Amino acid sequence: MAETHVLFVEDDDVIREATQLALERVGFTVTAMPDGLSGLEAFRGDRPDIALLDVMVPGLDGVSLCRRIRDESTVPVIMLSARADSIDVVLGLEAGADDYVTKPFDGAVLVARIRAVLRRFGHAAGPDGAGPGGTDAADEALGGVLVFGDLEVDTDGMEVRRAGEQVALTPTEMRLLLEFSSAPGTVLSRDRLLERVWDYGWGGDTRVVDVHVQRLRTKIGQDRIDTVRGFGYKLRG
């Protein structure tokens, strides 16, 4: 099995070298770059399986780099931020990142988060990265084409159409929509969505859910997913 290729963009030499060694130690292949422009060049040349982008890197900041990557690819992206409450976290998610990790981070936690993202995207998760024990949202959704107003969700072909036009979703957005589609009209809590879509067996930041729901709304219709205050979200049947 081919090793998973990680692009890591971080301007701090100590963090970059230590993290690269930690990831290589568990079986990942790592391309480490010190700034956004060299990171973009490496992304285009190497086409990695996943990108780890520090928010504050010179030349082309991590949020802008994430946008550039997302314009060209649906490869999973994890943002690295020095502050859990930073607006940069939300900006990174809005730019198309799938998850984020706060610095300073424990190497084992970072590896676990990488493997969780890779499982969601169907990539190999490293030598010890066995798949999840439960069933996926895609497995639970009814086969065939599900119709919700002008929205059509093809759970076999993994395609979505709105008013007959194909809608481009990232894999994380698709998994989120499949989770909603498997239980239309049912309120799904943020914690359940974190567990089912993001594969979090532990607590997580619900901002990840909120930003992805908003991104999904812009693509399938703002009125298609309702917010149920204090409880979560539901897809209109």
Phi, psi and omega in degrees: 000133180294144179288148177286131184260121182251129168265124183237118181246113184206129184274342179281117185300318183294312180296318182297314182290319181293319181291320177301315179297318181296320180288320179293329181297330181261009170108003177275150168267129188236130167252115184252128182234148186269353183207168186292322182293316177292329176296319179294319179297318180293322178299314182292328181277324187259335183050068183291168178279335181203150179240132172251118187237121172287140183297314187259083174238151183283166176083294177221110186295164186299324179294315179295321178297319178300317179299318181296318178296316182293333176294336186250342191201158173258015179305140181296143181231131172244127177270146175246125183230144181281346183227127181294331184262011184290143174297339179298330178298310180295318179299321178296317178295319179294332179285349177121003178293150182267337182196174175213157177229136182271135175270148356286144182241153173279136182302321180294323178293316179299316179299318179298319180292321177299314181295324178297316178296316181296323177298319180297328183267358177081014177272165169296146184248028181091172187297331181253011188266071178295155181292168182292153183283331183271181178272153180276162175301322180297328179287329184275334180295144179298142180291161179094206183253123177260136185241128177229093185064236179271008182258129177241128180243110178270101185282346175273313181273356181054049178231151179230137176231141175237119184053038177086349181263135181292139180251126180273116179243147170287162178304322179294318178297322179295317179297321178296315179295322178296323178296316177296318184294333181286346181214063181298139180082353180263134179285124179251124182288159177298322180296320178295318180294321176300319181289316187278321184267318183264358176061037178272112173274002179229175180296152179216172180280119183289351174298330177301316179294312185301315181293320179292323176298318179295320176298319179294320178301319181296338182264326184251356180119127183298330184267005183279330180244122181267144171267127176251100189304132179085353183233312182156222183227159174213148177272131177292131182282000000 
